[in-house]
């Protein structure tokens, strides 16, 4: 069995291949009605995408819209690798971490 590489050690090309493969698996899982499997694969796609982005372009104190959750906004308190730590503006104020691939810059 092939040893899985960590996303943090993959090249951009390898990440893009991984994303394509995961999206294909997610499509098949969705067609087969495997809701939980689909959700897991979608999260993996978001994680892999996060490693294609520059964490330095996400700034603490700034507010971003959450991708796939229209009208939901997230304020970054601090960054840790490809994760933005902060809270949802409409949430209960609890701190959470989101991969930066889920954050869209305000227009």
Buried (B, 14 or more C-beta within 10 A) or exposed (E): EEEEEEBEEBEEEBBBEBBEBBBEBBEEBBEEEBEEBBEBBBBBBBBBBBBBBEBEEBEEEBEBBBBEEEEBBBBBEEBEEBBBBBBBEEEEEEEEEBBBBBBEEEE
